[in-house]
Amino acid sequence: MGGQGRSFASQVLVFFAAAAYLGWGVWSVPLASGYIDPVQKIRPQDEALYSGISIGMAERGEWLTPRFLGRLAFVKPIMAFLPTAIAVKLFGETLWSLRLFSVLCGAGALLLLYRWQGLSAVLLLAANPLFFLLARRNLTDAPVLCAVLLTIVLWTKSPRGAGAALAWGVLTKSVAGAVPALFLWKGWTRVVAFAVLLILPWHLYQLAANRDWYWKEHVLDEHLQWGLKTPENAAAENHLRFYATRAWAIDPALTLLAPLAFGYCLYRKRYVEASWLGVSAAVLFAFGYRNATYLLPVFAAASAAAGSRVHWGLAAVVLGYRLVSAEVSFVPPEPVPNSALLTRFCTLKRTKTLLIDGVEDQFVASTMHFPRIQYMLPGDARTLAPSNIDFPARRIIVDAKDFQNRPEPEETVVVVRSAADIQTLIDKAPDHDILLKEERLKDLRLGGRKLFGPENGWVIAFAQAK
């Protein structure tokens, strides 16, 4: 471990080659596009969420407190947003700047894997479609993987360095960044103590500045309710079936290699590699919420464990096959269905609030600088918000019949149960532009509103002319 036999020149080459490989064409990949779950066809909605938060931080200069659609948003710790906010401030608001940090972290992860395990491990992970997708999106997965690998590499060399890397991981994705502390024990106290010193300040600041919201959303919701319990929106399969089907669909080669590599590492007493792989797999079953992206650490650990036994030429063949077969592809995937209409609409520079039918935009609208955005969602105000924060009492979520057009961030989500509720909103908000599914028009009376579109099954009804 530590890059024995790896020249400095070869490490520089690996990093820049990895950055070019992961970064090529990210400026043309639509926001929140592609599928992080190939079985359920789930898009990376969080990319638009994190991008909207980071853009807002850069615009306001509010570097320590994330907000989304006007409200506090402690969905992740500060390092999930701050590096991207800084990139936006420095380089402007582009798809490239939004994804820059994730691409660099993906390249950094491959460099660290090369230093630790060699070229075969790098090629196996680079060929993994999930790693390729996540490292090219503004998400937390590539940064936390880089932080975990850096922690492992530095653990026995520099307690402070390992502690700083551990803190980076925890401040990016909370407990997911703490995985190395579960299986690396030599010098554990010094590493963890230094990490805690770096982790605490932001949490203490938010506990003092935004105590109620921070405690209920970040601690109770994100860690206890969503982490340990099974939320209502989780897939119907049990954990084993869920992750087995997705692992096979994403990367059958690493799925087959993982148990073989685990057994080999135990036999050869390579306990660090075996422990990382074993703990990463066990963590999948510790969380109630099931998410295909949680497989990335398992794939990375499997690449590390198998790297020394797979010839680099064979690993290169796997990568080449994935590129030729387009399992790993630089071709931009399809954007979200209504993004083209939203992009055209954005150029009109309207000054009205935009009311959006559903979240098929995957929150992409939150990055487009509309004066204000509200979402119409089906259901009930109480059942829609299984949270320790009472969103209905704060009027952040309201039923259509109670809509009063209150100022931001109130009434961010308006609950509708039928076309009659949508009609109520149309009547109550004559000064709103409304993004609707085209199929709804037959059931609605738009009055004097003009239509913009349709495009891809979506249409925007302009506010009524006065």
N, C-alpha and C positions, 0 to 999 in steps of 0.2 A: 504494500500500500504506500502511496505517496509519490508514485511516478518514477520508480527506479527503472532506468533504461530508457526513459522517455526524454529525448533532448528538448531543450527549450524551443528550438526552431520547429520541431514536430508539433509541440503543443500550440504554438502560435498558429501554425498551419491548420490544425484541427479546429481551433476556435473560429478562425475566419471562414473556413470552409463550411462549418456548421452554421454560422450566422448567415452566410449567403444562401445556403440550402433552405434554412427555415424562413429567412426574410424575403426571399425572392417573390415578388408579386403581392405582398401583403397589402400594398396600397390599392389593389384592385379587388380585394376580397370584400364583399358586402358585409356590413355589420350584422352580427348574430346569425350568420349563414352557416350552412353545413349541418351535420347531425352528430352531436356528441353521444347519442344513443342510437345506434343503427337499427335496433329492434323496434323501438317505439317511435323512431323518427323525431326525436326531441332536439330542438335547436339550442344553441348556446345563448339563451336569453340573458344570462348574467353578464355577457359582454356588453350589451347595451346599458344595462344597469350600472356596471362599474364605470363605463365610459361617461355616462351622464353625470355620475357623482364626481369623477375626476375633472371633467370639463368645468363643472360648477365650482370646485375648489380652486382651480386655476383662475377663473374669472373673478371670484370674490376675494381671493387671497386668504381664504380661510383654510389654512393648511392642516389643522389638527382635527377638524370636525366635519365628517361627511354628511351631506344632505342630498335627498332625492325628491324631486318635485316639491321643493319647499320645506319638506319635513326632515327631521333628523333621521339618519339611516345608519344604525350601528349593526349592519348585516355582516360586516367583517371588520377586523382591526384596521388600523390606519395605513399599514404598508400595502394593503390591497389596492389603495387608491393613490397614495402620495407620490410614488415614483412616476406614475403616468401623468398625474397633475403637473409635476415638474417638467416632464417631457413636452406636454401641451404648452406650458408657459414659455419654454425655451424655443420650440420648433414650430409652434402654431398648431392649430386644431386640424389634424389630418388623420386618415386611417393609419398612415405610417407611424406618426408620433404616438397614437393611442396604443399601438402594438409593439413599439420599440423595446420597452422593458421586458416584455414577455419573450420576444425573440432573443434578446441578449441572454436572458436567463436560461432559455432552452439551449443556446449555444454553450453557455457556461456549464450546464448539466452534462452535456456531451464531453466537454473538455475534462471535467472532473472524473467522469467515467473512464475516459482514456487514460488519465494519470493513474487511476486506481486499478483498472482491469484490462486496459489495452484496446486495440482497434476493433476486435470482434464485438465486444460489448457495445461500443459506440454504434457500429453498423446495425446491430440487432435492434437497438432502441430507435435509431434514426428511421428504420424501416417500419416502425410501429405506427399505424394510421392514427391512433388516438394521440400519441405524443406529437406527431406532426401537426394535427389539427389544433391541439391545445396550446402549443408553442407559437402558433400563428394567430392567436386571439388574445384580446385584453382580458385575461382570466388569471386566477391565482395559482393555477396548477403548475405551470412551468416555474414560476418563481419559488414556490414552496419546495418543488423537487430539487432545484438548484441549492436551496438553503439546506435541505436534508443531506444532500451529497457533500456539501462543503462541511457540514458538521461532522459527518463520518470521517472525512479525510483529515480534518484538523484535530479530531478528538484526542489522540495520543500525542500530538505534537505541540499544540498550543491551547491550553484551557481557555484563555480569553478569546482566542480566535474562534474556537468551537462554541463558546458561550455566545459570542456575537452572532454567529451563524444560526444557532438555535433560537436566539431571540428574534432574528429576522424571520425565520419560519413561523414562529408563534404569532408575531405581529402581522403576518400575512394571512394565515389561515388557522389561527388559534391552535387547537390541540393537534391538528394534522401536522403542524411544524415541529411538534414535540416528540415525534416517533423515535428519533435516535436515543432519546433519554430513556426509552423503554428497554433497550437491549445493550447499550454501551455503559459499562459500569466502572472501568478504570478511571479514577479521577472524577467520578460523577459529581461529587459535592461541589468541587471548584467550578466545573463547567456550568452546572445548573445554577449555582449561586450567582455567577456573573451574568448569566442569561436573565435571571429574575431582576437583577438591578437595571437591566436595559428595558425589560418588558413593563415593569411597574409604572414608570412615569406617565405614559399616555393613559393607562387605565385609571390611575389615581386622578389625573386631570379631568377626565370625563366623569368620574364618580363625583368630583367636586362641582364641575360646571353643568353637567346634565344628568344628575344622579338618577332621577326616576326613569327617564327614557333609556339611558345606558344600561341600568340594572335590568330592566324588564325585557328589552329587546336583545341586548348583546349577551347577557348572562343567562337569564331565564329562558328566553325563546331560542336563541341560536345554539346554546350549549346543552341545555337540559331538555326543553320540549322537542326541538328539532333533532338534536343529536342522539338522545337516548331513547325517545319514544318513536313510534312509527306514525308519521303524519298521514292525514287522510289522502293526500295526493300521491302517496308512494304506490309503486306498481303492485299488482295483485300477487305476483309470484313470491315464494319465500326467498330468503337471501341466497341460498345455494343455487337455485334454479335461475334467479335473476342474474347473478354474476357469472355463472357458468355459461349461459347462453350468450351473454354479451362479450365475454372474454373470447369465446370461440368465434363469434361473428367478427370481432375486431382483429384478432391476431392468433390464428390457430397454431402457428409455429411456436410462439412463446408460451401459449397455453399448454402445449404438450411438453415443452422443455422445462417449465417451471418446477413440477414435482421431481423430475429427474435431476435437475440441477440442485434442488434442495437436498435430496438424498446424497448426491455426490459431495456437496459442501460439508455435510455432517460427517461423511466417511473420511474426508480429507482434513477434518478439523478446521475448516474455514468458517468459524462460527459467526464472524461479523456478517458475511454474505448470507449465510443460512438464517441468521436471526432477523436481518432486514426483510428478507423474503417472507419468513414465517410471521413476523409481527405485522407486516403490511397486509398479508392475507387475513390474519386474525382480526385486524381492525375493521375490515369490511363487515364483519358480523357483530361488532360492538356497537355500531350506530344503527338507530332505527330507520333513518332515512336512507333510501337506496338510490345511488346515482352512478351511472356508468363511468363518470370521470374519476371515481375513487379507485378504479382499476389501474390508473397510471403508475402509482408507486409500486404495485405488484409487477407490472410489466418492466419497470426500470430495475427493480431488484432481481427479477428473473434474468434480465440482460446481464447484470453484474455477475450473478451466480453462474450463468452458462458461458460467459465470455471466454473463460480460460480453456474450455473444452470444445468450443466451436471454432473451426478454422476461419480466419478472416475472409478467405475467398468464398466460402460457403455463405457467410453472413452477407457478403457483397452481392452474391447471387440473389439472396432473399430481397435485399433492397432494390436491386435492379428489376426483379419480377414485380415488386409492388409498384414501381414507377411505370413500367411498361403496361401493366394491367390497370393502371389508374386507381388502384387501391390507395396509393399516395399520389396526389395530383396537384399540380400548380394551376389548373384550370379553375377560375373563380366559380364557386357554387351558386345556385340560384338564391337571389335575395329573398327576404320575407315578402309575402304576397302584395302588401300595400305600400312597400317602400318607394316604388317608382312614382306612385301618385303623390305620396308625401313629399318626395324630393321636388317634384314639379310645383307642388303647392307652396313649399317653403320659399321658392324664388319670388312669389307674389308679395312677400313681406307684409302679410296681413297682421293687423293689430288686435285681432279678436282671440278670445279663448277657443282652443280646439278641443272638442268633446269627441272621444274616440270609442267606437263600437268594439269592445273586446280588446284582447292583448295580442292579436295576431301580428301586430307590428313588433312584438318582442321587446317593447320599450325603446325601439329605435327613435321614435318621435322625441324622446327626452333629450336627444343629442342635437336636435335641429333648431334650437333657439326660438321656438314658438313662445309668444308672450306668457301663455299658461296652458297646461294640458290637464284634462280630466278624462278618466276612463269609465266607460259603462261596462259593468260585469254582471253576468247572470247570477241569481241566487238570492241570499238573504243577508242583510247587513251583519247579523250576529254570527251565522254559520260561516260567512266568508272570512272572518277574522279570528281564527283560533290562536289568539295571541294573549300574552300577559298585559299588553297595552290595550286599553279599551278604545279601539279605533272608532267605533260608533259614538261613544260618549264624547270623544274629542271632535266629532263630526268630520273625521278624515274619510270615513266610510258612511254613506247615508243611503237610505232608500229613495227611489225616484220621487215618491209622493212627498218626501220631506225636503226636497231640494230647494235651497233658498239663494243660490249663487253667492255664497259667502266668500271672503277673500282667502287667498292661498295661505297656508297649505290645507285649509279645510275643504271638505268635499272633493278630495282628490279622486275617490272612487265613488261612483253612483251606481247603486244596485238596481237592476231591471229584471223583471220576471216575465214580461210579455211585451208585445208590440204596443199595448196600451201604455205601459210605463215609458217606452221610448217616445211615444206621442206626447206624454206628459212633459218630458224633458224638452222636446221641441217647442212646446207651447210656453214653458216656464223660462226658457233660455233663448229668446229671439235674437240676442246679440252674440250668440255662440256660432262658430263654424262647427259642423258636425261631420265626422268621417263615418260613413255607414257602409255596410255590405249592400251591394246593389239589389240583392234579392229582397231586402226589407222595404224598398220603396213602394211596392204595391200595397202595403198595409198602412202606409203613413200619409198624413196630410202635411205638406211642407209649406203651405201658404205662399208667401211671396219670395221664398228662397230660390236663388239660382243654383244650378248644379255645376260642379267642376269634375270632369271625368265623363264617363266611367273609365276605369283601367284595372285590368285583372280582377274584375268582380267587385271593385270598390268605387265609391263616389263620395264627393264632399258637398254637402249642402251649405252654401254660404249663409251668413247671418242675414236676417231680413233687412231689406233696404228701408231706411227711415225717410 
